[in-house]
Amino acid sequence: MKKYFTKEKWSYAFRTISHPADTYYWIRHQERGSVPIAFIFVFLFSISFSINRISASFVVNDVDPLTVNTLTELISVLLLFILFCISNWSITCLMEGEGRLKDIVTAVGYALVPMIVTFNIGTIFSQFVAQNEGAFYWMIIGVGIAYSVFLALIGIMQMHNYTLGKTLLVILLTFVAMFIIIFVILLFVDLINQVICFFYSIYQELIFRG
């Protein structure tokens, strides 16, 4: 287990921020990445997101802290992360992508680092902003989101050895695949629910007639 948390693995996780193209290349071809570290970043992002929703100043935040369920948001973020990675992997398998599922997980997980940092900075900064200074808070959050999207784009492009145009197309198709998977899951759940209700109605009928 220690091999997934070596000093080198952590250093490459943070090097993606300053040298994304080169670092993602070495992660893909020299096994410098770590899936467990990527999931740690997903966990940290979820916690940072929840803390921001709970603790950000009322000047920039209209969310009622009592309505925030950290566990629910953690599960939601984790499921969306896994769904995106699986959808991207399924699409790239059909479009000659070179990246493996663990490469996609690593690339997207590492890309969350800027949002983890800026969401926490934004939460602290919001405690000191006046009513007319909210734009600075949103600028901090916006920069983090934009840079994370940029890192994810570079990571997917490097992992699959795609051009920029093909990467953008694949990401678009990834979202389409996500909606299809969600639709199929909901359809399956509804089918199972109907089957359960059918057998339950038969059971009740037998009980009443017995």
Contacts in CASP RR format, 6 or more apart in sequence:
PFRMAT RR
TARGET T0000
AUTHOR 0000-0000-0000
METHOD contacts of the structure
MODEL  1
MKKYFTKEKWSYAFRTISHPADTYYWIRHQERGSVPIAFIFVFLFSISFS
INRISASFVVNDVDPLTVNTLTELISVLLLFILFCISNWSITCLMEGEGR
LKDIVTAVGYALVPMIVTFNIGTIFSQFVAQNEGAFYWMIIGVGIAYSVF
LALIGIMQMHNYTLGKTLLVILLTFVAMFIIIFVILLFVDLINQVICFFY
SIYQELIFRG
4 34 0 8 1.000
4 35 0 8 1.000
4 36 0 8 1.000
4 37 0 8 1.000
5 34 0 8 1.000
5 36 0 8 1.000
5 37 0 8 1.000
8 32 0 8 1.000
9 32 0 8 1.000
9 33 0 8 1.000
9 34 0 8 1.000
9 37 0 8 1.000
10 37 0 8 1.000
12 23 0 8 1.000
12 26 0 8 1.000
12 27 0 8 1.000
12 32 0 8 1.000
12 33 0 8 1.000
13 33 0 8 1.000
13 34 0 8 1.000
13 37 0 8 1.000
13 38 0 8 1.000
13 41 0 8 1.000
13 110 0 8 1.000
13 113 0 8 1.000
14 113 0 8 1.000
15 23 0 8 1.000
16 23 0 8 1.000
16 24 0 8 1.000
16 27 0 8 1.000
16 110 0 8 1.000
16 111 0 8 1.000
16 113 0 8 1.000
16 151 0 8 1.000
16 155 0 8 1.000
17 113 0 8 1.000
17 114 0 8 1.000
17 147 0 8 1.000
17 151 0 8 1.000
20 150 0 8 1.000
20 151 0 8 1.000
20 154 0 8 1.000
20 155 0 8 1.000
20 158 0 8 1.000
21 154 0 8 1.000
21 158 0 8 1.000
23 32 0 8 1.000
24 107 0 8 1.000
24 154 0 8 1.000
24 155 0 8 1.000
24 158 0 8 1.000
24 159 0 8 1.000
25 158 0 8 1.000
26 32 0 8 1.000
27 33 0 8 1.000
27 103 0 8 1.000
27 106 0 8 1.000
27 107 0 8 1.000
27 110 0 8 1.000
28 98 0 8 1.000
28 99 0 8 1.000
28 103 0 8 1.000
28 158 0 8 1.000
28 159 0 8 1.000
33 106 0 8 1.000
34 106 0 8 1.000
35 102 0 8 1.000
35 105 0 8 1.000
35 106 0 8 1.000
37 106 0 8 1.000
37 110 0 8 1.000
38 105 0 8 1.000
38 106 0 8 1.000
38 108 0 8 1.000
38 109 0 8 1.000
38 110 0 8 1.000
39 105 0 8 1.000
39 109 0 8 1.000
41 109 0 8 1.000
41 110 0 8 1.000
41 112 0 8 1.000
41 113 0 8 1.000
41 116 0 8 1.000
42 77 0 8 1.000
42 78 0 8 1.000
42 81 0 8 1.000
42 109 0 8 1.000
42 112 0 8 1.000
43 74 0 8 1.000
43 78 0 8 1.000
44 112 0 8 1.000
44 116 0 8 1.000
45 77 0 8 1.000
45 112 0 8 1.000
45 115 0 8 1.000
45 116 0 8 1.000
45 119 0 8 1.000
46 70 0 8 1.000
46 73 0 8 1.000
46 74 0 8 1.000
46 77 0 8 1.000
46 78 0 8 1.000
47 70 0 8 1.000
47 74 0 8 1.000
48 115 0 8 1.000
48 116 0 8 1.000
48 119 0 8 1.000
48 120 0 8 1.000
48 123 0 8 1.000
49 73 0 8 1.000
49 77 0 8 1.000
49 119 0 8 1.000
50 68 0 8 1.000
50 70 0 8 1.000
50 73 0 8 1.000
50 74 0 8 1.000
51 119 0 8 1.000
51 120 0 8 1.000
51 123 0 8 1.000
52 61 0 8 1.000
52 119 0 8 1.000
52 120 0 8 1.000
52 122 0 8 1.000
52 123 0 8 1.000
53 61 0 8 1.000
53 63 0 8 1.000
53 65 0 8 1.000
53 68 0 8 1.000
53 73 0 8 1.000
54 63 0 8 1.000
54 65 0 8 1.000
54 68 0 8 1.000
54 70 0 8 1.000
55 65 0 8 1.000
55 123 0 8 1.000
56 63 0 8 1.000
56 122 0 8 1.000
56 123 0 8 1.000
56 126 0 8 1.000
56 137 0 8 1.000
57 126 0 8 1.000
57 127 0 8 1.000
57 129 0 8 1.000
59 126 0 8 1.000
59 129 0 8 1.000
59 130 0 8 1.000
59 131 0 8 1.000
59 133 0 8 1.000
59 134 0 8 1.000
59 137 0 8 1.000
60 126 0 8 1.000
60 129 0 8 1.000
60 134 0 8 1.000
60 137 0 8 1.000
60 138 0 8 1.000
61 126 0 8 1.000
81 108 0 8 1.000
81 109 0 8 1.000
83 178 0 8 1.000
83 181 0 8 1.000
83 182 0 8 1.000
84 108 0 8 1.000
84 174 0 8 1.000
84 178 0 8 1.000
85 101 0 8 1.000
85 104 0 8 1.000
85 105 0 8 1.000
85 108 0 8 1.000
86 101 0 8 1.000
86 181 0 8 1.000
87 174 0 8 1.000
87 175 0 8 1.000
87 177 0 8 1.000
87 178 0 8 1.000
87 181 0 8 1.000
88 104 0 8 1.000
88 108 0 8 1.000
88 156 0 8 1.000
88 170 0 8 1.000
88 171 0 8 1.000
88 174 0 8 1.000
88 177 0 8 1.000
89 99 0 8 1.000
89 100 0 8 1.000
89 101 0 8 1.000
89 104 0 8 1.000
90 177 0 8 1.000
91 170 0 8 1.000
91 173 0 8 1.000
91 174 0 8 1.000
91 177 0 8 1.000
92 99 0 8 1.000
92 104 0 8 1.000
92 160 0 8 1.000
92 170 0 8 1.000
95 166 0 8 1.000
95 170 0 8 1.000
95 173 0 8 1.000
97 160 0 8 1.000
97 161 0 8 1.000
97 162 0 8 1.000
98 159 0 8 1.000
98 160 0 8 1.000
98 161 0 8 1.000
99 159 0 8 1.000
99 160 0 8 1.000
99 161 0 8 1.000
103 159 0 8 1.000
104 156 0 8 1.000
104 159 0 8 1.000
107 152 0 8 1.000
107 155 0 8 1.000
107 156 0 8 1.000
107 158 0 8 1.000
107 159 0 8 1.000
108 152 0 8 1.000
108 155 0 8 1.000
108 156 0 8 1.000
110 151 0 8 1.000
111 148 0 8 1.000
111 149 0 8 1.000
111 151 0 8 1.000
111 152 0 8 1.000
111 155 0 8 1.000
112 148 0 8 1.000
113 148 0 8 1.000
113 151 0 8 1.000
114 143 0 8 1.000
114 144 0 8 1.000
114 147 0 8 1.000
114 148 0 8 1.000
114 151 0 8 1.000
115 144 0 8 1.000
115 145 0 8 1.000
115 148 0 8 1.000
117 144 0 8 1.000
118 140 0 8 1.000
118 141 0 8 1.000
118 142 0 8 1.000
118 143 0 8 1.000
118 144 0 8 1.000
118 145 0 8 1.000
119 141 0 8 1.000
119 144 0 8 1.000
121 140 0 8 1.000
122 137 0 8 1.000
122 140 0 8 1.000
122 141 0 8 1.000
125 136 0 8 1.000
125 137 0 8 1.000
125 140 0 8 1.000
126 134 0 8 1.000
126 137 0 8 1.000
129 136 0 8 1.000
129 137 0 8 1.000
153 164 0 8 1.000
153 167 0 8 1.000
153 168 0 8 1.000
153 171 0 8 1.000
156 162 0 8 1.000
156 167 0 8 1.000
156 170 0 8 1.000
156 171 0 8 1.000
157 163 0 8 1.000
157 164 0 8 1.000
157 167 0 8 1.000
160 167 0 8 1.000
160 170 0 8 1.000
162 170 0 8 1.000
END
